[in-house]
Amino acid sequence: MPETLPAPCAPEDARRVACIGAGVIGGGWAAHFLARGYDVTAWDPAPDAEEKLRRLVAAAWPALEQIGLAEGAAPNRLTVAGTLAEAVADADFVQESAPEKLELKRSLLAELTAATRPGVVIASSTSGYPMTDMQTAAGDAARLVVGHPFNPPYLIPLVEVVGGERTDRAAVTWASRFYEVAGKSVLTMDRELPGFIANRLQEALWREALHMVANGEASVADIDASITEGPGLRWAFMGPCLTFALAGGEGGMAHMLDHFGPSLKSPWTRLEAPELDRALRDAMVEGCAEAAGDRSYADLVAARDQGVIDVLRATGRLGGTTR
């Protein structure tokens, strides 16, 4: 049974966010919250975490300026704390983005529930663990939710929100509303599902791509081009279900299923993951290096960010710039 959640401040009244873990995802969250006008306190145990975090925020800021900053937004509203307790002491919301290790998540969430003020909602950026599995050691698990982002969190709008067996439904509602106020596109799930929704769909595509490379059926470049020059252009503004419905013409999904349904029995996919042996690993690494060419990681990040901005602008999804 869910535990009882003490009432925190209203989502609209939250002003300070704590980002626990300052790697690619945690740093991306910090950049997003800063751009939306929040004060952000970050903590990460790595000795070089602050340097890397500030470099990430600086690199992301030009893209965020293009999108539009909230009033008062500034990188200098970022504070890096020396301890976890210091980082969450005044937080109105906590975003945990530690490495994807279950025991680490369990111990960290337990520490966070003990260190934060009563009622403050704590969200995990986990990409696959159910909250039920992560909240086992927490003394106050009612306010623990999953807030699963997509990389980079400062540009990709989607965040998937779901609680665990011990989570109060009010915490899920609070977190969903907070993310909406903070400028995210929120998908609130009714129940837990390992990998959530988008990652399960991505994983199916990824496994098939690995099979094709492993079997010499397609190159990395072929696979990427097949998406960016094909269905990816449609998926940017219309999901796979509605896209397939259009394939049925005026008859819609019903005609599509009646006409193309038998092809579901065709051997077009292999959902079991292939053996990730050395040969497959090398093929993927070499193929990606070839696709990158002489572009640096920074070049690729800038190109990706600009591409996302262009798609969001073209599809009218940049939205407002103030909270």
N, C-alpha and C positions, 0 to 999 in steps of 0.2 A: 504493500500500500504506500502511496506517496506520503511524504512527511509534510508538515505544515510550514508554509513559507511566510516569515514575517514580512510586512509590507515595506519594500524599499522606497526610495524616491520615485516619482513618476518617470517613465522613460524620457519624456520631454524635458525633464529638469536635470538630467545627468550632465555633468560638466567635466568630470575627470575620469579618464579611462586608464586602467593599468594593463600593459601588455607584458605578459610573462613568457619569456622566450623571444629572442630578437634576431632570429635567423631570417631566411627568405620570407616565410609566411608571417612570423611575428613582426618583422620589420615592415612588411607590406601593410599589415594592419595598422601599425603605428603611423605610417605615412597617410593612410586613409583617414584615420581619426583626426590627425593634425589638420588635414585639408578640409575637414568638415567643422573645424573650429573648436575642437576639444583640447583640453590640456591632457597631455599624455605622459605617464610615468612608466618607464620600461625597466625590466630587470632580466639579466641573463648571466649565468655563472661563468661564461667564457671570458677569459682575460682581455680579449680584443673585441668584445661584443659592442661596446660603445662606439668605437671607431668604425666598425662595419655598419652599425645601425645608422649612424649619422651620414655615412657615405651613401647608404641605400636611400635614405630620405632625400638627400640632395639630388641624387640621380633621378628620383621619381618626381621631384617637384615641378620641373618644366611640363611634364605631361599633365600633372594635376592643375597647373595654371591654365593650360589649354581648356580643360574641362570646366573650370571655374571654381574658385575657392569660396568657402563660407566667410562671412564677415569676421575679421579678426584672426583668420587662419594664418599660422606662421610656424616655420620649423623651430623657432626658438621657444616654442611652448612645449618642447620635448625635454623631459628630465630623465636622466638615467640614475636609478637608485643603486645603492651599494648592497642592499639586502632585499630579499623578497618581502619581508614584513614592512619595510619602508616603502616599497613600491605600491603596496595595496592599502596602506594605512588610511588614505583619504579617497580611495577609488569609489566611484559610483557604479562601475561596471568593470569586470575583469575578463580579458581575453587571453586564454592560455594557449600557447603554441610551442610546446616542448616537443622534442623528438618523438617519433611514433614507436614508443616502447611501452607496453601495457603496464608493467610494474612501475615504471617512472611516472606514467600518467596517474596511476592510483595514488602513489605517495605524494605527488605534487598537488593533486586536487584535495587530498586530505589536509595538507599543509595550508593550502589556500583557504579552505573553509574555516580553519582555525585562526587564520591571520586577518581575514577581512571583517569589516563591520557586519553585524547581523542583517540579513535580508539582501545583501548585495549579490546580484546574480553573477555567476561565474560560468563562462562559456569556453568549451574546448574546441580547438581547431582541428581535432582529429580527422583524418581522412577516411577512417574505416571502423574504428572501435565503437561498439554501442556504449552509450553512457552507463547502462546497467552494469557492464563489465568494469568500467573505470571508477565508479563511485563506491565500490565495496568498502574501502577503507575510510571514507569520509564520515566524520561525526555528524555533519549537517549537510546531507546530500540533497535536501529539498530544492536548493537553488542552483544545482548543477545541470547544465544543458550542453548539448552539442551546438556549436555555431560554425559549421563547416564552410570555409570560403573556397574560392578558386584563385589560382595564381595568375597575375598579381592581384591581391585583395584590394589594392587601391584603384584598380580599373575594372575588373570583372565584377558585375553587380551582384551575382547570385550568392546567397548564403543559405544553407540548409539548416533548419533548426528543429531539434527533437530532444525530448527528455528521456530519462531512464525510468526504471520501475520505482525508484525512490524520489523521483523529481516531482515537485508540486506543479500542477498544470499552470498555476499562476506564473511560475518562473518562465515557462515556455512562452506564455502570452507576453510577459514583460520583455523578454529578450527579442521576440519577433517585432514588437513595436519599437524597441530601442534601435534595432538595425534599420527599420524603415525610416525613423527620424534621422539616422546617421547616413541615409542615402543609399542603402542597399536594397536589392530586389530579394524579397524573403520568400522562401518556400518552407512553410511550416508543416512538418510531417505528422501524421496522426499516430504513427507507431514506429518503433525502431526497425531498421533494416541494415544489416552489415554492408558498409560501403555507401549507404544512403541511396540516392536516386541517380544523380548525374555520374557519379564515379562508377556505378555498375554499368551504365550505358557506355561510358568511356572504356571501361575494362574489356567489354565484349569486342569493341573495335580494335583495341590494342592487342588482344590475344590473337585475333585473326591476322593482324598486321605481322606479328611475330611469326606465325605459322608460314605466311607467304614468304618472308625473308629466309626462314629456316629451310624451306623447301626449294629455294631458288626460283620462286614463281614471280616475284616482284622485288624491285630494289626499294631502298628507303625513299629515294627521290620519287619513284613511281607512286608509292603509297601516299606520300604527302601531297603530291600533285593531284591525285585522284580525289582528295577531299577539298583542297583549296580551290581547285578549278571545277569542282563538281558539286556534290551535295552540301559541302561546307558553306557555299554561298547562299543556299536556301536556309540552312540551319541557323544562320546568323540572325534571322528574323522570324523563322517559322520552324517549329519543331518537327521531328520525324513523323509523328502521327498525322498532323494536319497536312504535311507535305505529301504523305502517301494518300491521304484522302483526295487531294487534288489529282492524283494519278487516276482516280476513278471517274474523272470528268464530272459532268453534272450529276451523275449517279453517286458521287462522293465515295465515302469509305465502304459503303455496302457493295457498290459495284466493284470497287478495287479488290475487296476480299473475295467476292464471288469469282472474279476474273483471274486474279493473281494468287489466290489462296493456295491452290495446289503446289505453287512453287516453293511454299514453306517446307515441303517435303524434299525439295531438291538439296543435294549435298553442297550447299553454297557456303556454309560456315562450319567452323570447328571450335566450339566454345570451350573445350578443354585446353588449358594452357599448354604450349609446347615445352619441351625440356629446354631450359635456358642454359645450354652448354656453352663451352668456350667459343665454338664456331659461330653460334647465333649471336653471342655477345659481341664478338669482334665485328661481325657483319653490321650490326646495328650501330656500333661506335664509329666504324669507318664510314658507313653511309651518312651518318649525321655530320661527321667532320667534312665530308665531301660536299654536303648540302650547304654547310656554313661557309665554305670557301675561306677567303681571307678576312671575313668579318669576325671581330672580337665578340666576346660575351656581351660587352657593353653595347656594341653595335646591334647585336641581335635583340637585346632587351629593348633598345630604343625603337627598332623597327617593329617589334611586337606591340609595344605600347602605342605607337602611332597608328598601327593597323587597327587596334581595338578602338581607339578614339575615332578613327574615320568611320568604322562600322557603326559605332554608337551614334555618331552625328548623322550619318546617312539614314539610319533607321529611326531617328527622332527620339533617342533614349538617353540623351545627356541629362535632361531634367533640370531642376533648379539648382542654384548655387548657394542657397542659404538654408540653415536648419529651421 
